[in-house]
Amino acid sequence: MITLLHPWLLLLLPLPLLVYFALPEFKQKALAYRIPFFELAAKASEAPVANGSQVHAKPKVDLVFATLIWFCCVIAIAHPIKLGAVKHQDVITRDIMLAIDLSGSMAEQDFESSNGDIINRLDAVTNVVSEFINARENDRIGLIVFGTRAYLQVPFTQDLKMAERVLRDASVAMAGPHTAIGDAIGLALKLFEESQVTEKTLILLTDGADTGSRMSPLNAAHIAKSDGLKIFTIGIGNENGEGQYKVDFDTLAEIANITDGEFYRATNQDTLQNVYQEIDKVAAVKSKQPQARKQTSIVHIPLAIALLVYLIALLKSVITIRKAYV
């Protein structure tokens, strides 16, 4: 497809006509002899006919040449371009922060893997979350790990391989033995302050109850709601345990309800994988991807045509002058 970058410059096309009709006719006074039957008199006297003794009207072909040259020059300054095939540009649709519990209870060997083996909770979470990270296309991923305190491991990034590598390097109790759910949400809120996208999602996974956060989980959830942050909570572990080993499903469900998110329970690796797939569907964002086309300038084509027409007109003039003197 060929189009013009500055099509409004086509308004210059009728400019020569406007100049022709608007400007007064050029007149020049000069001495001259008016001789009737000039050509007969010149032949009778065998006098040579000097330049200027005859005035010929401009041939119509010269007018055609001039029109073509002017048209090509105007097209050239309007900047014609050739558009290539439409290409879709990637656009960041949402920011997803993953908050993973690394408290001491994540070492419990009570999760069944896809092949039937019994593995600890952290290994099961790592396997599923790694697949979730790799499935991202137009999202940015961030990673928070929390135990006694919450720590940022990966700021928002589209470097998915790096995010997955950092996740697999995480170990149980590296952030402390306890569970600070409220602090993890608070840290996520601070990180989302610099996010420029409208769709903000926090996926929080824990196998325990909050045991001493500086900000209570429910207060953090209310702040998240006012900031437009959706929180999807996932509870794993034993709800009949004691202390930090007892997962607080009620609080996790309330956090999700306050922030218009969803709460899920996961009992093995397969159900955990299904949870992340469900979150991906629920939190999906439909957005129009901007379209781009490669633009190739073809200004040289009208300029080349104008030059070719000029050379033809010049050649014609030279031939005409030579014939007049033969």
N, C-alpha and C positions, 0 to 999 in steps of 0.2 A: 504494500500500500504506500502510495506517495502522497504527501501532504505538504503544506507550507507552514513554516514556523511563525512567520509574520504575515498572515493573509491580508491584513488591513492595508499593507503597502500596495496592493493591487489597485487601490484608489488612484495611484499615480498614472495609470494607463492612459486616461484621457487628457493628461496634462499638455501634450503637444497641441491638441486641438484647441484647448482653452487659451494657450499662448498665441496660437495662430489667429483666433478670432478676437482676442482681447487687445493685443498690441496693435498700434497703428501701422499702416503699410509703410515700408521703408522706401523713401524717395531721395534721390540725389540729383542735384542740378549739375549740368555739364554742357559745354558747347558741342553742337552736332549739326551736321548737314543732312537735310532730308532730301533724298533723291528718289523720285519715283522710278519704278522699273530698275531697281538697283542691280539686280543680277544681269539684266540685258546690257546696262551701261558698263558693267565691269567686264563683260565678255567682249563688248565692242572696242573698249580701250585696251584690252588685254592687260589690265592692271591687276596685280595680285590682291587677293582679298585678305586684309590684315585681321589679326585677332580683335574681336570686339565689334567688327563691322556687321556681324549678324548675331542676333540673339535668338536662341532656340528655346522653346518651352521644355521644361523638364519631362523626360519620358515617365510614363506611369510605372514602369518597372523600378525606377529609382525610388519612387514613393513606397512601393512594396518592400524594397530592401530596407528603407529607413524604418518602416513600421515593424518589420520583423526584428530588427536590431533593438529597437526601443522595447518591444514586448519581452524579448529575452533578457534584457538588462533589468527590467522591473521584476521578472520572475526570479532572477538571481538574487536581488536584494531582499526579496520576500523569503529567501532561504528555503528552498525545497529540500525535503528530507525523505528518506525511504525508511519506513517502519518495518521492523522484523516481526517474527512471530511473538504472540503474547506469552509472557513468562510470569509465573506467580512468584512473588517475593515472600520469604518467610517472615512472619510477624509474631512477636511474643504475645501470647494470648493471656497468660496468667502466670503468677508466681506461686510456687508450691513450696512450703517449708515443711520438712519432715522433722518431727521431734520424737526421738527414740529413747526409751527408758533403758539405762545401763546399770540399774541398781543391782545389788548382789543377788536378788531373786531371779534375775534373768539367766543365771547359771543352772537353774533347775532342769533336770533331764526328764521332761514330761511331754514333749512335743513329738508327734509322729510325722515323719517326713513322707514325701510322695511315694517312696519305695518301701515304706513300712518300718524303717529304722527309727529308733527313739533317739532324738537329739535334744540339745538344750534350747531354750527359748530364743536366745540371741542368734544362734545359727539359723533357726527357722525364719526369724524376722529378717536376717541379713539376706538370705536366699530370695525371699519374696520381694523385699524392698529393692534389691538390686535389679530384678526384672522390671519392677515398676519404674525405676529411674531410666533404664535403657529404652523403655517404651515411650518416653517423652519425645515430642517433636518440636513444638513451638512454645514450650514452657521453660521457665527458669526454675531450677531446683536449688534449695538450700537445706542444710542439715544442722540440727541442734541435737546434742546428746545431753541427757540430764540424769543425775543421781541425787546426791546431796545438794549439788548446785547445777545450774544449767550453763552449758558452754556452746558457743558457736563453733562448729567444725568446718562448714562450707558455706560461705556467703552465696547469695543468689548468683547462679551461673548456668550457662548452657554447655559447659564442659562436663558432660555426663560421665565420661570415663573417670575423670578425676574424682567426681562426687562418689561414684561407686567404689573406687579404690579406698577413699577415706572411710567409707562405711565399713568395708571389710576389714579395715585395720582396727576398728573399735573393739574394745574388750570389756568384759563385765567389771563393774565397779571402778572403771577408770575416771568416772565423774563423782565417785563417792558411793557408799553402800546404801544410802537412803533414797527417797523418792520426792522430788520437788516439782510437782506438776504445775503449780501456780507460777513458779519462777520460769519454767520453760515457756509458758504462754506469755509471760511478761517480756521475756527476751525476744520472742517472735514478734510481739507488738512493736518493740523498738526497731527491729530490723525492717518491718513492713512500712515504717514511716518514710523511708527513702524510696519505696517502690512506686513506679509511675503507672503501673497497670491497674485496671479497675477490679479485676478478678483476683482476689487474694485468698489463698487456701492454706490452712494449717492442718496437717494430719498428725495426730498425737497418739502414740502407742505406749501403753504402760501395762505392767502386771502387778501394780501395787496401789497403795493409797497414799495421798499426800501426807508427808510427815515432817512438816516444819518449813514450808515455803514462806518467804518474806511477804509474798502477795498470795492471798487465798485464791484457789482455782476459780471459784464462782465470781469473785470481784474481777479477776482478769478476764473472765468470759464476758461480763457486762461491758467492759472497756473495749473488748474485741468487737462486740456487736455494734457499738457506736462508731468504730473505725471501719466497718464493712468487712471484717475478717470472718470467714466461715471456718469453723473448727470441726473436723471429723475425728471422732475419738474411737480408738480400738482398745478393747480390754482383753487381756489374755491372763491366764493363771487361775488361781483358786479363790473363789469368793468366800470360802469357808475357812480361810487361813487366819493367821494371827498377826497383828501389827502391820508392818510394811509388806508382809507376804500375803495379805488379804487385799485383793483387788476391789476397788470401790466402784462397782458398776453404776450405782445410782448417781454419783457425782459426775462420772464420765457422760452419762446420758443427759444430765442437766446442763453440762457445758455445751454439748452438741445442740440441745434444744434452744438454749439462749442465743446461740450464734447462727441459727438456721442451718446447722450442719446435720450430721447423722451419727448415731452411735452403733457400733458393731461389737459382737463377741467373736472371738476366734479361739477354737479349741485345738486345732492342729494346723499343719502347714497348708493343707489344701483349702480349708475354710479361710485361713488368713489370706491366701492368694485370691480367693473369690471376693473377699472383702475389698482388697485393693482394686480389683477389676470393677466392682460395684461403685466404689468411690470415683473411679475414672469416668464412669458413665454419668453419675449424678452431678459431678462437678465439671463436666465437659462444657467448653465454651465454644459457641459458634461465632465466628467472626469472618468478615470478608477479607480475603487476602489481597493486598494491593497488587495491581497488575503493572507490569513494566514491559516496554518494547525497546529493542535495540534501535537506535536512531543513527542512520548513515547519511551524512550530508552529500547532496548531489548538485551543489551549486555550480560545479565545474561544467555540467552538461549544458545549461542555458548559456553560460559564458562562451563555451566552445562553439555553440551554434551561432551566437552573435558574431564571434570572430570569423567564422566560416562565411557567413553572409556578407560581412564587410569585405573580406578578401575577394569574393565573387563580384561584388559591386565595384571594387577598385579595379579588378581585371577588366571588367566590362568597359569602364571609363577609359582605361588605357587603350583598349582595342578601338573604341569609338574615336578617340583623338587621332590615332594613327591613320585610320581610314579617312579622316577629314583632310589630312595633309598629303595623302597619296594622290 
